[in-house]
Amino acid sequence: MNYECPICGRMTATAVNMCKHMVNTGTRFEEHTEWIESHSVSYTEILGLKDGKLGKGSYKALTEVIEKECKIQK
């Protein structure tokens, strides 16, 4: 399976790698963060932000969305 970023078109082989791409680029490109938030996934929850510090977040909710929205057949 392959996954394509709906914002910039980047391709990854796994949904987890697409999560990492979306989260890492979300800090630099607002469109990625907006896409994540528009799918009812909290960007700050993914990062595990608490009291302004990074914690141990979870990609689970975002992975589920990516598997539904970004999967392509090739």
PDB file of N, CA, C and O in Angstrom:
ATOM      1  N   MET A   1       0.835  -1.181   0.000  1.00  0.00           N
ATOM      2  CA  MET A   1       0.000   0.000   0.000  1.00  0.00           C
ATOM      3  C   MET A   1       0.878   1.243   0.000  1.00  0.00           C
ATOM      4  O   MET A   1       1.980   1.245   0.549  1.00  0.00           O
ATOM      5  N   ASN A   2       0.387   2.263  -0.605  1.00  0.00           N
ATOM      6  CA  ASN A   2       1.045   3.559  -0.580  1.00  0.00           C
ATOM      7  C   ASN A   2       0.056   4.596  -0.073  1.00  0.00           C
ATOM      8  O   ASN A   2      -1.160   4.430  -0.175  1.00  0.00           O
ATOM      9  N   TYR A   3       0.604   5.657   0.470  1.00  0.00           N
ATOM     10  CA  TYR A   3      -0.206   6.744   0.988  1.00  0.00           C
ATOM     11  C   TYR A   3       0.310   8.043   0.394  1.00  0.00           C
ATOM     12  O   TYR A   3       1.518   8.258   0.298  1.00  0.00           O
ATOM     13  N   GLU A   4      -0.622   8.914  -0.005  1.00  0.00           N
ATOM     14  CA  GLU A   4      -0.250  10.193  -0.609  1.00  0.00           C
ATOM     15  C   GLU A   4      -0.775  11.330   0.254  1.00  0.00           C
ATOM     16  O   GLU A   4      -1.943  11.347   0.641  1.00  0.00           O
ATOM     17  N   CYS A   5       0.096  12.269   0.546  1.00  0.00           N
ATOM     18  CA  CYS A   5      -0.281  13.431   1.345  1.00  0.00           C
ATOM     19  C   CYS A   5      -1.273  14.278   0.550  1.00  0.00           C
ATOM     20  O   CYS A   5      -0.989  14.655  -0.586  1.00  0.00           O
ATOM     21  N   PRO A   6      -2.432  14.579   1.135  1.00  0.00           N
ATOM     22  CA  PRO A   6      -3.436  15.375   0.425  1.00  0.00           C
ATOM     23  C   PRO A   6      -3.049  16.846   0.291  1.00  0.00           C
ATOM     24  O   PRO A   6      -3.705  17.595  -0.434  1.00  0.00           O
ATOM     25  N   ILE A   7      -2.008  17.259   0.973  1.00  0.00           N
ATOM     26  CA  ILE A   7      -1.579  18.653   0.931  1.00  0.00           C
ATOM     27  C   ILE A   7      -0.459  18.868  -0.085  1.00  0.00           C
ATOM     28  O   ILE A   7      -0.557  19.739  -0.949  1.00  0.00           O
ATOM     29  N   CYS A   8       0.604  18.071   0.021  1.00  0.00           N
ATOM     30  CA  CYS A   8       1.774  18.332  -0.831  1.00  0.00           C
ATOM     31  C   CYS A   8       2.090  17.199  -1.813  1.00  0.00           C
ATOM     32  O   CYS A   8       2.976  17.342  -2.655  1.00  0.00           O
ATOM     33  N   GLY A   9       1.365  16.070  -1.709  1.00  0.00           N
ATOM     34  CA  GLY A   9       1.559  14.981  -2.653  1.00  0.00           C
ATOM     35  C   GLY A   9       2.673  14.011  -2.313  1.00  0.00           C
ATOM     36  O   GLY A   9       2.921  13.074  -3.071  1.00  0.00           O
ATOM     37  N   ARG A  10       3.346  14.209  -1.198  1.00  0.00           N
ATOM     38  CA  ARG A  10       4.422  13.285  -0.806  1.00  0.00           C
ATOM     39  C   ARG A  10       3.865  11.876  -0.649  1.00  0.00           C
ATOM     40  O   ARG A  10       2.754  11.692  -0.153  1.00  0.00           O
ATOM     41  N   MET A  11       4.638  10.891  -1.071  1.00  0.00           N
ATOM     42  CA  MET A  11       4.228   9.487  -0.982  1.00  0.00           C
ATOM     43  C   MET A  11       5.011   8.791   0.122  1.00  0.00           C
ATOM     44  O   MET A  11       6.204   9.035   0.303  1.00  0.00           O
ATOM     45  N   THR A  12       4.324   7.921   0.856  1.00  0.00           N
ATOM     46  CA  THR A  12       4.989   7.073   1.851  1.00  0.00           C
ATOM     47  C   THR A  12       4.444   5.659   1.705  1.00  0.00           C
ATOM     48  O   THR A  12       3.374   5.445   1.135  1.00  0.00           O
ATOM     49  N   ALA A  13       5.196   4.700   2.229  1.00  0.00           N
ATOM     50  CA  ALA A  13       4.809   3.297   2.113  1.00  0.00           C
ATOM     51  C   ALA A  13       3.861   2.857   3.221  1.00  0.00           C
ATOM     52  O   ALA A  13       3.139   1.872   3.063  1.00  0.00           O
ATOM     53  N   THR A  14       3.855   3.577   4.343  1.00  0.00           N
ATOM     54  CA  THR A  14       2.997   3.176   5.469  1.00  0.00           C
ATOM     55  C   THR A  14       2.219   4.369   5.999  1.00  0.00           C
ATOM     56  O   THR A  14       2.607   5.521   5.804  1.00  0.00           O
ATOM     57  N   ALA A  15       1.111   4.071   6.674  1.00  0.00           N
ATOM     58  CA  ALA A  15       0.301   5.129   7.283  1.00  0.00           C
ATOM     59  C   ALA A  15       1.063   5.811   8.409  1.00  0.00           C
ATOM     60  O   ALA A  15       0.921   7.018   8.607  1.00  0.00           O
ATOM     61  N   VAL A  16       1.868   5.058   9.149  1.00  0.00           N
ATOM     62  CA  VAL A  16       2.654   5.641  10.241  1.00  0.00           C
ATOM     63  C   VAL A  16       3.672   6.643   9.686  1.00  0.00           C
ATOM     64  O   VAL A  16       3.869   7.715  10.259  1.00  0.00           O
ATOM     65  N   ASN A  17       4.311   6.293   8.581  1.00  0.00           N
ATOM     66  CA  ASN A  17       5.247   7.243   7.964  1.00  0.00           C
ATOM     67  C   ASN A  17       4.526   8.493   7.480  1.00  0.00           C
ATOM     68  O   ASN A  17       5.082   9.589   7.541  1.00  0.00           O
ATOM     69  N   MET A  18       3.288   8.343   6.995  1.00  0.00           N
ATOM     70  CA  MET A  18       2.520   9.515   6.586  1.00  0.00           C
ATOM     71  C   MET A  18       2.167  10.363   7.807  1.00  0.00           C
ATOM     72  O   MET A  18       2.173  11.592   7.732  1.00  0.00           O
ATOM     73  N   CYS A  19       1.862   9.714   8.928  1.00  0.00           N
ATOM     74  CA  CYS A  19       1.613  10.463  10.171  1.00  0.00           C
ATOM     75  C   CYS A  19       2.819  11.306  10.533  1.00  0.00           C
ATOM     76  O   CYS A  19       2.696  12.493  10.836  1.00  0.00           O
ATOM     77  N   LYS A  20       3.980  10.685  10.498  1.00  0.00           N
ATOM     78  CA  LYS A  20       5.209  11.402  10.833  1.00  0.00           C
ATOM     79  C   LYS A  20       5.413  12.584   9.890  1.00  0.00           C
ATOM     80  O   LYS A  20       5.787  13.673  10.326  1.00  0.00           O
ATOM     81  N   HIS A  21       5.168  12.369   8.604  1.00  0.00           N
ATOM     82  CA  HIS A  21       5.284  13.456   7.632  1.00  0.00           C
ATOM     83  C   HIS A  21       4.324  14.590   7.979  1.00  0.00           C
ATOM     84  O   HIS A  21       4.726  15.752   8.032  1.00  0.00           O
ATOM     85  N   MET A  22       3.057  14.254   8.217  1.00  0.00           N
ATOM     86  CA  MET A  22       2.048  15.281   8.499  1.00  0.00           C
ATOM     87  C   MET A  22       2.387  16.061   9.770  1.00  0.00           C
ATOM     88  O   MET A  22       2.259  17.284   9.805  1.00  0.00           O
ATOM     89  N   VAL A  23       2.812  15.357  10.798  1.00  0.00           N
ATOM     90  CA  VAL A  23       3.129  16.014  12.070  1.00  0.00           C
ATOM     91  C   VAL A  23       4.386  16.866  11.938  1.00  0.00           C
ATOM     92  O   VAL A  23       4.411  18.009  12.394  1.00  0.00           O
ATOM     93  N   ASN A  24       5.422  16.321  11.319  1.00  0.00           N
ATOM     94  CA  ASN A  24       6.677  17.071  11.192  1.00  0.00           C
ATOM     95  C   ASN A  24       6.522  18.302  10.306  1.00  0.00           C
ATOM     96  O   ASN A  24       7.104  19.347  10.598  1.00  0.00           O
ATOM     97  N   THR A  25       5.758  18.199   9.244  1.00  0.00           N
ATOM     98  CA  THR A  25       5.572  19.360   8.374  1.00  0.00           C
ATOM     99  C   THR A  25       4.536  20.318   8.943  1.00  0.00           C
ATOM    100  O   THR A  25       4.491  21.486   8.558  1.00  0.00           O
ATOM    101  N   GLY A  26       3.705  19.831   9.855  1.00  0.00           N
ATOM    102  CA  GLY A  26       2.694  20.680  10.468  1.00  0.00           C
ATOM    103  C   GLY A  26       3.277  21.838  11.245  1.00  0.00           C
ATOM    104  O   GLY A  26       2.633  22.877  11.396  1.00  0.00           O
ATOM    105  N   THR A  27       4.484  21.669  11.738  1.00  0.00           N
ATOM    106  CA  THR A  27       5.119  22.761  12.473  1.00  0.00           C
ATOM    107  C   THR A  27       5.639  23.840  11.544  1.00  0.00           C
ATOM    108  O   THR A  27       5.869  24.970  11.975  1.00  0.00           O
ATOM    109  N   ARG A  28       5.830  23.508  10.266  1.00  0.00           N
ATOM    110  CA  ARG A  28       6.350  24.484   9.304  1.00  0.00           C
ATOM    111  C   ARG A  28       5.300  24.961   8.309  1.00  0.00           C
ATOM    112  O   ARG A  28       5.358  26.095   7.834  1.00  0.00           O
ATOM    113  N   PHE A  29       4.353  24.108   8.000  1.00  0.00           N
ATOM    114  CA  PHE A  29       3.345  24.432   6.987  1.00  0.00           C
ATOM    115  C   PHE A  29       1.957  24.279   7.593  1.00  0.00           C
ATOM    116  O   PHE A  29       1.516  23.169   7.889  1.00  0.00           O
ATOM    117  N   GLU A  30       1.288  25.385   7.772  1.00  0.00           N
ATOM    118  CA  GLU A  30      -0.003  25.416   8.451  1.00  0.00           C
ATOM    119  C   GLU A  30      -1.057  24.537   7.780  1.00  0.00           C
ATOM    120  O   GLU A  30      -1.953  24.033   8.456  1.00  0.00           O
ATOM    121  N   GLU A  31      -0.966  24.345   6.470  1.00  0.00           N
ATOM    122  CA  GLU A  31      -1.969  23.559   5.752  1.00  0.00           C
ATOM    123  C   GLU A  31      -2.041  22.121   6.272  1.00  0.00           C
ATOM    124  O   GLU A  31      -3.126  21.544   6.346  1.00  0.00           O
ATOM    125  N   HIS A  32      -0.898  21.543   6.629  1.00  0.00           N
ATOM    126  CA  HIS A  32      -0.882  20.180   7.158  1.00  0.00           C
ATOM    127  C   HIS A  32      -1.612  20.125   8.503  1.00  0.00           C
ATOM    128  O   HIS A  32      -2.415  19.224   8.743  1.00  0.00           O
ATOM    129  N   THR A  33      -1.330  21.083   9.364  1.00  0.00           N
ATOM    130  CA  THR A  33      -2.005  21.145  10.661  1.00  0.00           C
ATOM    131  C   THR A  33      -3.496  21.347  10.471  1.00  0.00           C
ATOM    132  O   THR A  33      -4.298  20.707  11.150  1.00  0.00           O
ATOM    133  N   GLU A  34      -3.877  22.221   9.563  1.00  0.00           N
ATOM    134  CA  GLU A  34      -5.300  22.464   9.305  1.00  0.00           C
ATOM    135  C   GLU A  34      -5.995  21.198   8.815  1.00  0.00           C
ATOM    136  O   GLU A  34      -7.129  20.929   9.211  1.00  0.00           O
ATOM    137  N   TRP A  35      -5.342  20.424   7.966  1.00  0.00           N
ATOM    138  CA  TRP A  35      -5.931  19.184   7.465  1.00  0.00           C
ATOM    139  C   TRP A  35      -6.143  18.211   8.621  1.00  0.00           C
ATOM    140  O   TRP A  35      -7.203  17.594   8.729  1.00  0.00           O
ATOM    141  N   ILE A  36      -5.147  18.076   9.475  1.00  0.00           N
ATOM    142  CA  ILE A  36      -5.265  17.186  10.633  1.00  0.00           C
ATOM    143  C   ILE A  36      -6.448  17.612  11.493  1.00  0.00           C
ATOM    144  O   ILE A  36      -7.294  16.787  11.834  1.00  0.00           O
ATOM    145  N   GLU A  37      -6.514  18.883  11.843  1.00  0.00           N
ATOM    146  CA  GLU A  37      -7.585  19.402  12.702  1.00  0.00           C
ATOM    147  C   GLU A  37      -8.952  19.287  12.029  1.00  0.00           C
ATOM    148  O   GLU A  37      -9.958  19.084  12.710  1.00  0.00           O
ATOM    149  N   SER A  38      -9.001  19.415  10.695  1.00  0.00           N
ATOM    150  CA  SER A  38     -10.289  19.331   9.994  1.00  0.00           C
ATOM    151  C   SER A  38     -10.878  17.922  10.025  1.00  0.00           C
ATOM    152  O   SER A  38     -12.053  17.726   9.713  1.00  0.00           O
ATOM    153  N   HIS A  39     -10.062  16.950  10.400  1.00  0.00           N
ATOM    154  CA  HIS A  39     -10.531  15.568  10.518  1.00  0.00           C
ATOM    155  C   HIS A  39     -10.733  15.162  11.977  1.00  0.00           C
ATOM    156  O   HIS A  39     -10.658  13.985  12.331  1.00  0.00           O
ATOM    157  N   SER A  40     -10.992  16.172  12.811  1.00  0.00           N
ATOM    158  CA  SER A  40     -11.297  15.974  14.233  1.00  0.00           C
ATOM    159  C   SER A  40     -10.188  15.266  15.001  1.00  0.00           C
ATOM    160  O   SER A  40     -10.453  14.498  15.926  1.00  0.00           O
ATOM    161  N   VAL A  41      -8.960  15.528  14.614  1.00  0.00           N
ATOM    162  CA  VAL A  41      -7.809  15.003  15.333  1.00  0.00           C
ATOM    163  C   VAL A  41      -7.053  16.206  15.896  1.00  0.00           C
ATOM    164  O   VAL A  41      -6.743  17.149  15.168  1.00  0.00           O
ATOM    165  N   SER A  42      -6.764  16.165  17.179  1.00  0.00           N
ATOM    166  CA  SER A  42      -6.085  17.272  17.834  1.00  0.00           C
ATOM    167  C   SER A  42      -4.583  17.202  17.602  1.00  0.00           C
ATOM    168  O   SER A  42      -3.928  16.242  18.007  1.00  0.00           O
ATOM    169  N   TYR A  43      -4.042  18.224  16.948  1.00  0.00           N
ATOM    170  CA  TYR A  43      -2.609  18.278  16.677  1.00  0.00           C
ATOM    171  C   TYR A  43      -1.816  18.294  17.992  1.00  0.00           C
ATOM    172  O   TYR A  43      -0.789  17.625  18.107  1.00  0.00           O
ATOM    173  N   THR A  44      -2.292  19.055  18.976  1.00  0.00           N
ATOM    174  CA  THR A  44      -1.574  19.122  20.254  1.00  0.00           C
ATOM    175  C   THR A  44      -1.619  17.790  20.996  1.00  0.00           C
ATOM    176  O   THR A  44      -0.678  17.448  21.712  1.00  0.00           O
ATOM    177  N   GLU A  45      -2.704  17.040  20.830  1.00  0.00           N
ATOM    178  CA  GLU A  45      -2.776  15.708  21.438  1.00  0.00           C
ATOM    179  C   GLU A  45      -1.772  14.751  20.800  1.00  0.00           C
ATOM    180  O   GLU A  45      -1.147  13.946  21.490  1.00  0.00           O
ATOM    181  N   ILE A  46      -1.625  14.844  19.488  1.00  0.00           N
ATOM    182  CA  ILE A  46      -0.666  13.994  18.777  1.00  0.00           C
ATOM    183  C   ILE A  46       0.745  14.262  19.312  1.00  0.00           C
ATOM    184  O   ILE A  46       1.523  13.333  19.527  1.00  0.00           O
ATOM    185  N   LEU A  47       1.057  15.525  19.522  1.00  0.00           N
ATOM    186  CA  LEU A  47       2.380  15.884  20.022  1.00  0.00           C
ATOM    187  C   LEU A  47       2.532  15.593  21.508  1.00  0.00           C
ATOM    188  O   LEU A  47       3.651  15.530  22.018  1.00  0.00           O
ATOM    189  N   GLY A  48       1.414  15.415  22.203  1.00  0.00           N
ATOM    190  CA  GLY A  48       1.467  15.185  23.637  1.00  0.00           C
ATOM    191  C   GLY A  48       1.805  16.449  24.411  1.00  0.00           C
ATOM    192  O   GLY A  48       2.416  16.381  25.477  1.00  0.00           O
ATOM    193  N   LEU A  49       1.404  17.617  23.872  1.00  0.00           N
ATOM    194  CA  LEU A  49       1.719  18.877  24.535  1.00  0.00           C
ATOM    195  C   LEU A  49       0.983  18.996  25.864  1.00  0.00           C
ATOM    196  O   LEU A  49      -0.229  18.801  25.950  1.00  0.00           O
ATOM    197  N   LYS A  50       1.743  19.317  26.877  1.00  0.00           N
ATOM    198  CA  LYS A  50       1.164  19.544  28.193  1.00  0.00           C
ATOM    199  C   LYS A  50       1.998  20.613  28.882  1.00  0.00           C
ATOM    200  O   LYS A  50       3.215  20.475  29.006  1.00  0.00           O
ATOM    201  N   ASP A  51       1.355  21.656  29.320  1.00  0.00           N
ATOM    202  CA  ASP A  51       2.045  22.775  29.967  1.00  0.00           C
ATOM    203  C   ASP A  51       3.164  23.340  29.089  1.00  0.00           C
ATOM    204  O   ASP A  51       4.210  23.752  29.591  1.00  0.00           O
ATOM    205  N   GLY A  52       2.930  23.356  27.768  1.00  0.00           N
ATOM    206  CA  GLY A  52       3.892  23.918  26.837  1.00  0.00           C
ATOM    207  C   GLY A  52       5.093  23.041  26.533  1.00  0.00           C
ATOM    208  O   GLY A  52       6.020  23.485  25.856  1.00  0.00           O
ATOM    209  N   LYS A  53       5.096  21.810  27.018  1.00  0.00           N
ATOM    210  CA  LYS A  53       6.219  20.906  26.778  1.00  0.00           C
ATOM    211  C   LYS A  53       5.746  19.693  25.991  1.00  0.00           C
ATOM    212  O   LYS A  53       4.616  19.232  26.147  1.00  0.00           O
ATOM    213  N   LEU A  54       6.643  19.183  25.134  1.00  0.00           N
ATOM    214  CA  LEU A  54       6.326  17.983  24.365  1.00  0.00           C
ATOM    215  C   LEU A  54       6.308  16.773  25.280  1.00  0.00           C
ATOM    216  O   LEU A  54       7.156  16.619  26.159  1.00  0.00           O
ATOM    217  N   GLY A  55       5.337  15.933  25.054  1.00  0.00           N
ATOM    218  CA  GLY A  55       5.237  14.701  25.826  1.00  0.00           C
ATOM    219  C   GLY A  55       5.152  13.513  24.890  1.00  0.00           C
ATOM    220  O   GLY A  55       5.606  13.563  23.747  1.00  0.00           O
ATOM    221  N   LYS A  56       4.567  12.458  25.393  1.00  0.00           N
ATOM    222  CA  LYS A  56       4.423  11.248  24.595  1.00  0.00           C
ATOM    223  C   LYS A  56       3.019  11.244  24.005  1.00  0.00           C
ATOM    224  O   LYS A  56       2.052  10.879  24.674  1.00  0.00           O
ATOM    225  N   GLY A  57       2.923  11.649  22.763  1.00  0.00           N
ATOM    226  CA  GLY A  57       1.641  11.694  22.082  1.00  0.00           C
ATOM    227  C   GLY A  57       1.320  10.368  21.426  1.00  0.00           C
ATOM    228  O   GLY A  57       2.056   9.393  21.575  1.00  0.00           O
ATOM    229  N   SER A  58       0.215  10.337  20.697  1.00  0.00           N
ATOM    230  CA  SER A  58      -0.211   9.114  20.029  1.00  0.00           C
ATOM    231  C   SER A  58      -0.626   9.417  18.596  1.00  0.00           C
ATOM    232  O   SER A  58      -1.342  10.382  18.327  1.00  0.00           O
ATOM    233  N   TYR A  59      -0.160   8.571  17.683  1.00  0.00           N
ATOM    234  CA  TYR A  59      -0.521   8.713  16.279  1.00  0.00           C
ATOM    235  C   TYR A  59      -1.776   7.908  15.933  1.00  0.00           C
ATOM    236  O   TYR A  59      -2.209   7.919  14.781  1.00  0.00           O
ATOM    237  N   LYS A  60      -2.363   7.219  16.899  1.00  0.00           N
ATOM    238  CA  LYS A  60      -3.448   6.276  16.603  1.00  0.00           C
ATOM    239  C   LYS A  60      -4.608   6.920  15.841  1.00  0.00           C
ATOM    240  O   LYS A  60      -5.007   6.415  14.792  1.00  0.00           O
ATOM    241  N   ALA A  61      -5.148   8.013  16.346  1.00  0.00           N
ATOM    242  CA  ALA A  61      -6.306   8.646  15.693  1.00  0.00           C
ATOM    243  C   ALA A  61      -5.942   9.140  14.294  1.00  0.00           C
ATOM    244  O   ALA A  61      -6.719   8.976  13.354  1.00  0.00           O
ATOM    245  N   LEU A  62      -4.762   9.742  14.158  1.00  0.00           N
ATOM    246  CA  LEU A  62      -4.344  10.239  12.846  1.00  0.00           C
ATOM    247  C   LEU A  62      -4.085   9.089  11.884  1.00  0.00           C
ATOM    248  O   LEU A  62      -4.404   9.195  10.700  1.00  0.00           O
ATOM    249  N   THR A  63      -3.515   8.001  12.367  1.00  0.00           N
ATOM    250  CA  THR A  63      -3.268   6.832  11.512  1.00  0.00           C
ATOM    251  C   THR A  63      -4.574   6.302  10.938  1.00  0.00           C
ATOM    252  O   THR A  63      -4.637   5.948   9.761  1.00  0.00           O
ATOM    253  N   GLU A  64      -5.617   6.244  11.762  1.00  0.00           N
ATOM    254  CA  GLU A  64      -6.921   5.763  11.294  1.00  0.00           C
ATOM    255  C   GLU A  64      -7.468   6.658  10.183  1.00  0.00           C
ATOM    256  O   GLU A  64      -7.999   6.160   9.191  1.00  0.00           O
ATOM    257  N   VAL A  65      -7.340   7.967  10.345  1.00  0.00           N
ATOM    258  CA  VAL A  65      -7.815   8.904   9.315  1.00  0.00           C
ATOM    259  C   VAL A  65      -7.000   8.734   8.034  1.00  0.00           C
ATOM    260  O   VAL A  65      -7.559   8.693   6.938  1.00  0.00           O
ATOM    261  N   ILE A  66      -5.702   8.638   8.173  1.00  0.00           N
ATOM    262  CA  ILE A  66      -4.833   8.497   7.001  1.00  0.00           C
ATOM    263  C   ILE A  66      -5.128   7.210   6.249  1.00  0.00           C
ATOM    264  O   ILE A  66      -5.127   7.198   5.018  1.00  0.00           O
ATOM    265  N   GLU A  67      -5.380   6.127   6.974  1.00  0.00           N
ATOM    266  CA  GLU A  67      -5.703   4.866   6.309  1.00  0.00           C
ATOM    267  C   GLU A  67      -6.974   4.967   5.467  1.00  0.00           C
ATOM    268  O   GLU A  67      -7.097   4.304   4.437  1.00  0.00           O
ATOM    269  N   LYS A  68      -7.913   5.797   5.909  1.00  0.00           N
ATOM    270  CA  LYS A  68      -9.167   5.985   5.174  1.00  0.00           C
ATOM    271  C   LYS A  68      -9.049   6.999   4.055  1.00  0.00           C
ATOM    272  O   LYS A  68      -9.598   6.803   2.971  1.00  0.00           O
ATOM    273  N   GLU A  69      -8.329   8.092   4.316  1.00  0.00           N
ATOM    274  CA  GLU A  69      -8.316   9.244   3.409  1.00  0.00           C
ATOM    275  C   GLU A  69      -7.160   9.293   2.422  1.00  0.00           C
ATOM    276  O   GLU A  69      -7.290   9.904   1.361  1.00  0.00           O
ATOM    277  N   CYS A  70      -6.037   8.670   2.742  1.00  0.00           N
ATOM    278  CA  CYS A  70      -4.825   8.885   1.945  1.00  0.00           C
ATOM    279  C   CYS A  70      -4.307   7.641   1.227  1.00  0.00           C
ATOM    280  O   CYS A  70      -3.324   7.719   0.491  1.00  0.00           O
ATOM    281  N   LYS A  71      -4.947   6.510   1.430  1.00  0.00           N
ATOM    282  CA  LYS A  71      -4.477   5.269   0.826  1.00  0.00           C
ATOM    283  C   LYS A  71      -4.722   5.304  -0.673  1.00  0.00           C
ATOM    284  O   LYS A  71      -5.799   5.686  -1.131  1.00  0.00           O
ATOM    285  N   ILE A  72      -3.711   4.902  -1.431  1.00  0.00           N
ATOM    286  CA  ILE A  72      -3.874   4.828  -2.881  1.00  0.00           C
ATOM    287  C   ILE A  72      -3.457   3.432  -3.345  1.00  0.00           C
ATOM    288  O   ILE A  72      -2.617   2.783  -2.722  1.00  0.00           O
ATOM    289  N   GLN A  73      -4.038   2.998  -4.413  1.00  0.00           N
ATOM    290  CA  GLN A  73      -3.712   1.703  -4.995  1.00  0.00           C
ATOM    291  C   GLN A  73      -2.697   1.921  -6.111  1.00  0.00           C
ATOM    292  O   GLN A  73      -2.918   2.744  -6.999  1.00  0.00           O
ATOM    293  N   LYS A  74      -1.607   1.201  -6.072  1.00  0.00           N
ATOM    294  CA  LYS A  74      -0.611   1.289  -7.147  1.00  0.00           C
ATOM    295  C   LYS A  74      -0.041  -0.070  -7.405  1.00  0.00           C
ATOM    296  O   LYS A  74       0.817  -0.225  -8.274  1.00  0.00           O
TER     297      LYS A  74
END
